Protein backbone atom coordinates (compact mmCIF):
# COMPACT_ATOMS: atom_id res chain seq x y z
CA UNK A 1 0.00 0.00 0.00
CA UNK A 2 2.83 2.43 0.77
CA UNK A 3 3.98 2.07 -2.84
CA UNK A 4 0.73 3.55 -4.19
CA UNK A 5 1.18 7.27 -4.83
CA UNK A 6 -2.15 8.00 -6.52
CA UNK A 7 -5.49 6.49 -7.54
CA UNK A 8 -8.40 7.24 -9.85
CA UNK A 9 -11.25 9.54 -8.86
CA UNK A 10 -13.47 6.50 -8.44
CA UNK A 11 -11.33 4.54 -6.00
CA UNK A 12 -13.25 4.04 -2.76
CA UNK A 13 -11.72 0.87 -1.32
CA UNK A 14 -9.84 0.10 0.78
CA UNK A 15 -10.07 3.27 2.89
CA UNK A 16 -6.29 3.71 2.78
CA UNK A 17 -6.38 3.77 -1.03
CA UNK A 18 -9.35 6.15 -1.09
CA UNK A 19 -7.26 8.65 0.87
CA UNK A 20 -4.51 8.75 -1.79
CA UNK A 21 -4.19 11.69 -4.24
CA UNK A 22 -6.76 11.50 -7.07
CA UNK A 23 -5.55 11.40 -10.69
CA UNK A 24 -8.73 11.68 -12.75
CA UNK A 25 -10.78 8.96 -14.39
CA UNK A 26 -10.89 6.77 -17.47
CA UNK A 27 -12.21 9.54 -19.73
CA UNK A 28 -10.49 12.47 -18.02
CA UNK A 29 -7.08 11.36 -16.74
CA UNK A 30 -5.17 14.03 -14.84
CA UNK A 31 -1.82 13.89 -16.58
CA UNK A 32 -0.24 16.80 -14.74
CA UNK A 33 -1.29 15.32 -11.43
CA UNK A 34 0.20 11.96 -12.39
CA UNK A 35 3.52 13.52 -13.37
CA UNK A 36 3.69 15.46 -10.12
CA UNK A 37 3.53 12.16 -8.21
CA UNK A 38 6.46 10.72 -10.23
CA UNK A 39 5.13 7.16 -10.62
CA UNK A 40 7.26 4.34 -12.02
CA UNK A 41 4.17 2.34 -12.99
CA UNK A 42 0.58 3.01 -14.04
CA UNK A 43 -1.99 0.23 -13.77
CA UNK A 44 -5.16 0.68 -15.79
CA UNK A 45 -7.94 -1.36 -17.35
CA UNK A 46 -9.03 -2.04 -20.90
CA UNK A 47 -7.58 -0.35 -23.98
CA UNK A 48 -6.88 3.07 -22.43
CA UNK A 49 -5.60 4.41 -25.75
CA UNK A 50 -4.83 7.88 -24.38
CA UNK A 51 -2.67 6.54 -21.57
CA UNK A 52 -0.32 4.63 -23.87
CA UNK A 53 1.40 7.60 -25.55
CA UNK A 54 1.47 9.51 -22.26
CA UNK A 55 3.22 6.67 -20.45
CA UNK A 56 5.62 6.08 -23.35
CA UNK A 57 6.53 9.77 -23.73
CA UNK A 58 7.28 10.04 -20.01
CA UNK A 59 9.09 6.73 -19.55
CA UNK A 60 6.46 5.25 -17.26
CA UNK A 61 5.67 1.54 -17.36
CA UNK A 62 2.00 0.89 -18.21
CA UNK A 63 0.10 -2.29 -17.35
CA UNK A 64 -3.45 -2.57 -18.70
CA UNK A 65 -5.60 -5.27 -17.12
CA UNK A 66 -8.06 -7.32 -19.16
CA UNK A 67 -10.95 -7.94 -16.78
CA UNK A 68 -13.99 -9.71 -18.16
CA UNK A 69 -15.06 -12.98 -16.54
CA UNK A 70 -14.33 -14.43 -13.11
CA UNK A 71 -11.24 -16.33 -14.25
CA UNK A 72 -9.72 -13.13 -15.66
CA UNK A 73 -9.90 -11.52 -12.22
CA UNK A 74 -7.70 -14.26 -10.76
CA UNK A 75 -5.35 -14.11 -13.73
CA UNK A 76 -4.88 -10.35 -13.51
CA UNK A 77 -4.45 -10.35 -9.72
CA UNK A 78 -1.56 -12.77 -10.26
CA UNK A 79 -0.24 -10.54 -13.05
CA UNK A 80 -0.22 -7.50 -10.79
CA UNK A 81 1.55 -9.56 -8.13
CA UNK A 82 4.19 -10.53 -10.65
CA UNK A 83 4.70 -6.96 -11.91
CA UNK A 84 5.03 -5.67 -8.34
CA UNK A 85 7.30 -8.59 -7.45
CA UNK A 86 5.01 -9.82 -4.67
CA UNK A 87 3.60 -13.01 -6.25
CA UNK A 88 3.04 -14.64 -2.87
CA UNK A 89 0.68 -11.84 -1.84
CA UNK A 90 -1.27 -12.24 -5.06
CA UNK A 91 -1.57 -15.98 -4.41
CA UNK A 92 -2.84 -15.26 -0.91
CA UNK A 93 -5.53 -12.93 -2.28
CA UNK A 94 -6.57 -15.58 -4.81
CA UNK A 95 -6.60 -18.32 -2.18
CA UNK A 96 -8.87 -16.28 0.09
CA UNK A 97 -11.20 -15.54 -2.80
CA UNK A 98 -11.35 -19.19 -3.84
CA UNK A 99 -12.14 -20.21 -0.27
CA UNK A 100 -15.05 -17.76 -0.08
CA UNK A 101 -16.39 -18.83 -3.47
CA UNK A 102 -16.14 -22.48 -2.43
CA UNK A 103 -18.25 -21.70 0.63
CA UNK A 104 -20.93 -20.16 -1.59
CA UNK A 105 -20.88 -23.18 -3.92
CA UNK A 106 -21.25 -25.57 -0.99
CA UNK A 107 -24.31 -23.70 0.28
CA UNK A 108 -25.92 -23.95 -3.16
CA UNK A 109 -24.95 -27.60 -3.76
CA UNK A 110 -27.86 -29.95 -4.32
CA UNK A 111 -30.41 -27.18 -4.76
CA UNK A 112 -32.27 -26.54 -8.02
CA UNK A 113 -30.73 -23.77 -10.13
CA UNK A 114 -32.92 -20.69 -9.82
CA UNK A 115 -33.72 -18.74 -13.02
CA UNK A 116 -32.58 -15.20 -12.25
CA UNK A 117 -32.53 -11.77 -13.88
CA UNK A 118 -29.69 -9.52 -12.75
CA UNK A 119 -30.46 -5.86 -13.46
CA UNK A 120 -27.41 -3.63 -13.79
CA UNK A 121 -29.38 -0.53 -14.76
CA UNK A 122 -32.68 0.82 -16.09
CA UNK A 123 -34.46 4.09 -16.76
CA UNK A 124 -35.08 5.82 -13.45
CA UNK A 125 -38.61 5.33 -12.16
CA UNK A 126 -39.64 2.91 -14.91
CA UNK A 127 -39.06 -0.55 -16.34
CA UNK A 128 -37.68 0.81 -19.60
CA UNK A 129 -34.15 0.29 -20.90
CA UNK A 130 -33.43 -2.61 -18.54
CA UNK A 131 -29.74 -3.54 -18.68
CA UNK A 132 -28.54 -7.01 -17.78
CA UNK A 133 -25.55 -9.31 -18.17
CA UNK A 134 -24.78 -12.12 -20.57
CA UNK A 135 -22.06 -14.74 -21.08
CA UNK A 136 -18.37 -14.07 -20.59
CA UNK A 137 -18.92 -11.65 -17.69
CA UNK A 138 -17.92 -12.06 -14.08
CA UNK A 139 -21.49 -11.32 -12.98
CA UNK A 140 -22.80 -14.19 -15.11
CA UNK A 141 -20.17 -16.41 -13.49
CA UNK A 142 -21.19 -15.23 -10.01
CA UNK A 143 -24.80 -16.19 -10.70
CA UNK A 144 -23.61 -19.70 -11.49
CA UNK A 145 -21.44 -19.85 -8.36
CA UNK A 146 -24.41 -18.76 -6.24
CA UNK A 147 -26.60 -21.54 -7.60
CA UNK A 148 -28.57 -19.55 -10.14
CA UNK A 149 -29.20 -19.75 -13.86
CA UNK A 150 -28.93 -16.48 -15.73
CA UNK A 151 -32.05 -16.27 -17.91
CA UNK A 152 -30.04 -14.16 -20.38
CA UNK A 153 -26.91 -16.30 -20.51
CA UNK A 154 -27.39 -16.61 -24.28
CA UNK A 155 -27.07 -12.92 -25.11
CA UNK A 156 -24.80 -12.18 -28.10
CA UNK A 157 -22.66 -9.91 -25.90
CA UNK A 158 -21.73 -9.51 -22.27
CA UNK A 159 -23.96 -6.53 -21.45
CA UNK A 160 -27.18 -5.54 -23.18
CA UNK A 161 -30.53 -3.79 -22.89
CA UNK A 162 -33.53 -6.12 -23.00
CA UNK A 163 -37.19 -5.53 -23.80
CA UNK A 164 -40.18 -6.46 -21.67
CA UNK A 165 -41.53 -8.98 -24.16
CA UNK A 166 -38.34 -11.03 -24.06
CA UNK A 167 -38.21 -10.71 -20.28
CA UNK A 168 -41.75 -12.04 -19.92
CA UNK A 169 -40.84 -15.01 -22.07
CA UNK A 170 -37.77 -15.81 -19.94
CA UNK A 171 -39.88 -15.79 -16.72
CA UNK A 172 -37.19 -15.30 -14.03
CA UNK A 173 -38.08 -16.63 -10.59
CA UNK A 174 -35.76 -14.13 -8.90
CA UNK A 175 -34.94 -10.55 -9.90
CA UNK A 176 -31.94 -8.79 -8.35
CA UNK A 177 -31.20 -5.14 -9.01
CA UNK A 178 -27.72 -3.73 -8.38
CA UNK A 179 -27.75 -0.27 -6.80
CA UNK A 180 -25.09 2.00 -5.38
CA UNK A 181 -24.60 2.58 -1.68
CA UNK A 182 -26.37 5.34 0.16
CA UNK A 183 -29.93 6.09 1.13
CA UNK A 184 -32.49 3.93 2.87
CA UNK A 185 -32.12 0.37 1.55
CA UNK A 186 -35.52 -0.74 2.84
CA UNK A 187 -37.20 2.21 1.19
CA UNK A 188 -35.34 1.48 -2.04
CA UNK A 189 -36.52 -2.14 -1.94
CA UNK A 190 -40.13 -1.05 -1.48
CA UNK A 191 -39.85 1.34 -4.43
CA UNK A 192 -38.33 -1.34 -6.63
CA UNK A 193 -40.98 -3.91 -5.73
CA UNK A 194 -43.77 -1.40 -6.36
CA UNK A 195 -42.27 -0.69 -9.77
CA UNK A 196 -41.96 -4.35 -10.72
CA UNK A 197 -45.55 -4.96 -9.65
CA UNK A 198 -46.42 -3.61 -13.09
CA UNK A 199 -45.18 -6.93 -14.49
CA UNK A 200 -47.19 -9.07 -12.10
CA UNK A 201 -47.19 -12.11 -14.39
CA UNK A 202 -43.46 -12.68 -13.81
CA UNK A 203 -42.89 -15.52 -11.33
CA UNK A 204 -40.38 -13.41 -9.38
CA UNK A 205 -42.95 -10.65 -8.91
CA UNK A 206 -45.82 -13.01 -8.04
CA UNK A 207 -43.71 -14.76 -5.41
CA UNK A 208 -42.27 -11.58 -3.91
CA UNK A 209 -38.73 -12.47 -4.92
CA UNK A 210 -37.52 -9.11 -6.19
CA UNK A 211 -34.42 -7.92 -4.35
CA UNK A 212 -31.88 -5.10 -4.28
CA UNK A 213 -28.14 -5.32 -3.60
CA UNK A 214 -26.77 -1.91 -2.61
CA UNK A 215 -23.08 -2.10 -3.46
CA UNK A 216 -21.39 0.10 -6.03
CA UNK A 217 -18.51 -2.38 -6.10
CA UNK A 218 -20.87 -5.04 -7.49
CA UNK A 219 -19.91 -3.76 -10.95
CA UNK A 220 -16.17 -3.77 -10.22
CA UNK A 221 -14.23 -6.91 -11.23
CA UNK A 222 -11.98 -7.20 -8.19
CA UNK A 223 -11.48 -9.16 -4.97
CA UNK A 224 -14.84 -8.11 -3.53
CA UNK A 225 -16.75 -10.13 -6.10
CA UNK A 226 -16.80 -12.84 -3.44
CA UNK A 227 -19.06 -10.60 -1.36
CA UNK A 228 -21.50 -10.32 -4.26
CA UNK A 229 -21.46 -14.09 -4.79
CA UNK A 230 -22.33 -14.61 -1.15
CA UNK A 231 -25.16 -12.08 -1.23
CA UNK A 232 -26.55 -13.54 -4.45
CA UNK A 233 -26.47 -17.01 -2.94
CA UNK A 234 -28.47 -15.79 0.04
CA UNK A 235 -31.08 -14.10 -2.14
CA UNK A 236 -31.45 -16.88 -4.71
CA UNK A 237 -32.23 -19.48 -2.07
CA UNK A 238 -34.21 -17.30 0.29
CA UNK A 239 -37.80 -18.36 0.79
CA UNK A 240 -40.41 -15.79 -0.31
CA UNK A 241 -41.69 -15.64 3.27
CA UNK A 242 -38.25 -14.44 4.43
CA UNK A 243 -38.75 -11.10 2.64
C-alpha positions in Angstrom: 0.0 0.0 0.0 2.8 2.4 0.8 4.0 2.1 -2.8 0.7 3.5 -4.2 1.2 7.3 -4.8 -2.1 8.0 -6.5 -5.5 6.5 -7.5 -8.4 7.2 -9.8 -11.2 9.5 -8.9 -13.5 6.5 -8.4 -11.3 4.5 -6.0 -13.3 4.0 -2.8 -11.7 0.9 -1.3 -9.8 0.1 0.8 -10.1 3.3 2.9 -6.3 3.7 2.8 -6.4 3.8 -1.0 -9.4 6.1 -1.1 -7.3 8.6 0.9 -4.5 8.7 -1.8 -4.2 11.7 -4.2 -6.8 11.5 -7.1 -5.6 11.4 -10.7 -8.7 11.7 -12.8 -10.8 9.0 -14.4 -10.9 6.8 -17.5 -12.2 9.5 -19.7 -10.5 12.5 -18.0 -7.1 11.4 -16.7 -5.2 14.0 -14.8 -1.8 13.9 -16.6 -0.2 16.8 -14.7 -1.3 15.3 -11.4 0.2 12.0 -12.4 3.5 13.5 -13.4 3.7 15.5 -10.1 3.5 12.2 -8.2 6.5 10.7 -10.2 5.1 7.2 -10.6 7.3 4.3 -12.0 4.2 2.3 -13.0 0.6 3.0 -14.0 -2.0 0.2 -13.8 -5.2 0.7 -15.8 -7.9 -1.4 -17.3 -9.0 -2.0 -20.9 -7.6 -0.4 -24.0 -6.9 3.1 -22.4 -5.6 4.4 -25.8 -4.8 7.9 -24.4 -2.7 6.5 -21.6 -0.3 4.6 -23.9 1.4 7.6 -25.5 1.5 9.5 -22.3 3.2 6.7 -20.4 5.6 6.1 -23.3 6.5 9.8 -23.7 7.3 10.0 -20.0 9.1 6.7 -19.5 6.5 5.2 -17.3 5.7 1.5 -17.4 2.0 0.9 -18.2 0.1 -2.3 -17.3 -3.5 -2.6 -18.7 -5.6 -5.3 -17.1 -8.1 -7.3 -19.2 -11.0 -7.9 -16.8 -14.0 -9.7 -18.2 -15.1 -13.0 -16.5 -14.3 -14.4 -13.1 -11.2 -16.3 -14.3 -9.7 -13.1 -15.7 -9.9 -11.5 -12.2 -7.7 -14.3 -10.8 -5.4 -14.1 -13.7 -4.9 -10.4 -13.5 -4.4 -10.4 -9.7 -1.6 -12.8 -10.3 -0.2 -10.5 -13.1 -0.2 -7.5 -10.8 1.5 -9.6 -8.1 4.2 -10.5 -10.7 4.7 -7.0 -11.9 5.0 -5.7 -8.3 7.3 -8.6 -7.4 5.0 -9.8 -4.7 3.6 -13.0 -6.3 3.0 -14.6 -2.9 0.7 -11.8 -1.8 -1.3 -12.2 -5.1 -1.6 -16.0 -4.4 -2.8 -15.3 -0.9 -5.5 -12.9 -2.3 -6.6 -15.6 -4.8 -6.6 -18.3 -2.2 -8.9 -16.3 0.1 -11.2 -15.5 -2.8 -11.3 -19.2 -3.8 -12.1 -20.2 -0.3 -15.0 -17.8 -0.1 -16.4 -18.8 -3.5 -16.1 -22.5 -2.4 -18.2 -21.7 0.6 -20.9 -20.2 -1.6 -20.9 -23.2 -3.9 -21.3 -25.6 -1.0 -24.3 -23.7 0.3 -25.9 -24.0 -3.2 -25.0 -27.6 -3.8 -27.9 -30.0 -4.3 -30.4 -27.2 -4.8 -32.3 -26.5 -8.0 -30.7 -23.8 -10.1 -32.9 -20.7 -9.8 -33.7 -18.7 -13.0 -32.6 -15.2 -12.3 -32.5 -11.8 -13.9 -29.7 -9.5 -12.7 -30.5 -5.9 -13.5 -27.4 -3.6 -13.8 -29.4 -0.5 -14.8 -32.7 0.8 -16.1 -34.5 4.1 -16.8 -35.1 5.8 -13.4 -38.6 5.3 -12.2 -39.6 2.9 -14.9 -39.1 -0.6 -16.3 -37.7 0.8 -19.6 -34.1 0.3 -20.9 -33.4 -2.6 -18.5 -29.7 -3.5 -18.7 -28.5 -7.0 -17.8 -25.5 -9.3 -18.2 -24.8 -12.1 -20.6 -22.1 -14.7 -21.1 -18.4 -14.1 -20.6 -18.9 -11.7 -17.7 -17.9 -12.1 -14.1 -21.5 -11.3 -13.0 -22.8 -14.2 -15.1 -20.2 -16.4 -13.5 -21.2 -15.2 -10.0 -24.8 -16.2 -10.7 -23.6 -19.7 -11.5 -21.4 -19.9 -8.4 -24.4 -18.8 -6.2 -26.6 -21.5 -7.6 -28.6 -19.5 -10.1 -29.2 -19.8 -13.9 -28.9 -16.5 -15.7 -32.0 -16.3 -17.9 -30.0 -14.2 -20.4 -26.9 -16.3 -20.5 -27.4 -16.6 -24.3 -27.1 -12.9 -25.1 -24.8 -12.2 -28.1 -22.7 -9.9 -25.9 -21.7 -9.5 -22.3 -24.0 -6.5 -21.5 -27.2 -5.5 -23.2 -30.5 -3.8 -22.9 -33.5 -6.1 -23.0 -37.2 -5.5 -23.8 -40.2 -6.5 -21.7 -41.5 -9.0 -24.2 -38.3 -11.0 -24.1 -38.2 -10.7 -20.3 -41.8 -12.0 -19.9 -40.8 -15.0 -22.1 -37.8 -15.8 -19.9 -39.9 -15.8 -16.7 -37.2 -15.3 -14.0 -38.1 -16.6 -10.6 -35.8 -14.1 -8.9 -34.9 -10.5 -9.9 -31.9 -8.8 -8.4 -31.2 -5.1 -9.0 -27.7 -3.7 -8.4 -27.8 -0.3 -6.8 -25.1 2.0 -5.4 -24.6 2.6 -1.7 -26.4 5.3 0.2 -29.9 6.1 1.1 -32.5 3.9 2.9 -32.1 0.4 1.5 -35.5 -0.7 2.8 -37.2 2.2 1.2 -35.3 1.5 -2.0 -36.5 -2.1 -1.9 -40.1 -1.0 -1.5 -39.9 1.3 -4.4 -38.3 -1.3 -6.6 -41.0 -3.9 -5.7 -43.8 -1.4 -6.4 -42.3 -0.7 -9.8 -42.0 -4.4 -10.7 -45.6 -5.0 -9.6 -46.4 -3.6 -13.1 -45.2 -6.9 -14.5 -47.2 -9.1 -12.1 -47.2 -12.1 -14.4 -43.5 -12.7 -13.8 -42.9 -15.5 -11.3 -40.4 -13.4 -9.4 -43.0 -10.6 -8.9 -45.8 -13.0 -8.0 -43.7 -14.8 -5.4 -42.3 -11.6 -3.9 -38.7 -12.5 -4.9 -37.5 -9.1 -6.2 -34.4 -7.9 -4.3 -31.9 -5.1 -4.3 -28.1 -5.3 -3.6 -26.8 -1.9 -2.6 -23.1 -2.1 -3.5 -21.4 0.1 -6.0 -18.5 -2.4 -6.1 -20.9 -5.0 -7.5 -19.9 -3.8 -10.9 -16.2 -3.8 -10.2 -14.2 -6.9 -11.2 -12.0 -7.2 -8.2 -11.5 -9.2 -5.0 -14.8 -8.1 -3.5 -16.8 -10.1 -6.1 -16.8 -12.8 -3.4 -19.1 -10.6 -1.4 -21.5 -10.3 -4.3 -21.5 -14.1 -4.8 -22.3 -14.6 -1.1 -25.2 -12.1 -1.2 -26.5 -13.5 -4.4 -26.5 -17.0 -2.9 -28.5 -15.8 0.0 -31.1 -14.1 -2.1 -31.4 -16.9 -4.7 -32.2 -19.5 -2.1 -34.2 -17.3 0.3 -37.8 -18.4 0.8 -40.4 -15.8 -0.3 -41.7 -15.6 3.3 -38.2 -14.4 4.4 -38.7 -11.1 2.6 
